[in-house]
Amino acid sequence: MKIASFLRAALVALTALAGSLLPGAAFADGGTITLTIYKAGWIIGGSGGSGVLYFRGRPYALSTGGLDWGLVFGGSRTVLHGRVSNIWRPSDVAGVYGAAGAGLAVGRGVRGIVLTNQKGAVLELAGEQIGLLANVDLSGLAISLR
């Protein structure tokens, strides 16, 4: 399990590094983001929620949705806050973010994650997870502008 965690961390670091080396990436902008995600499942799970992107002083409403496959049991509510970087316009945040993970939440817990989409947007998020959820799964999170 430690090897999988190390490989996942290395992949995230390489993805972030590659995104920062792309031509013009140094001139891309960033903002802040808040997401509230509800997740539930039994073997196959789903998630949905909403959020707000603050970019160049303006708020942009977001919606989220996704699927999880693997060992998923229970339900949770997660509120994440953080930074988004390497974007040119608000629509660059829209896209599919993939992750592999494992976790256990009983009551309250802390959660942190770094995600990258196909446009190179990087989300660095941390927050609180509330609920009862056990998971070892592959998941995808789609974010869209409302």
Summary of the structure (lengths in Angstrom):
residues: 146
radius of gyration: 15.1
end to end distance: 38.2
largest distance: 44.5
contacts: 458
relative contact order: 0.24
helix: 18%
strand: 71%
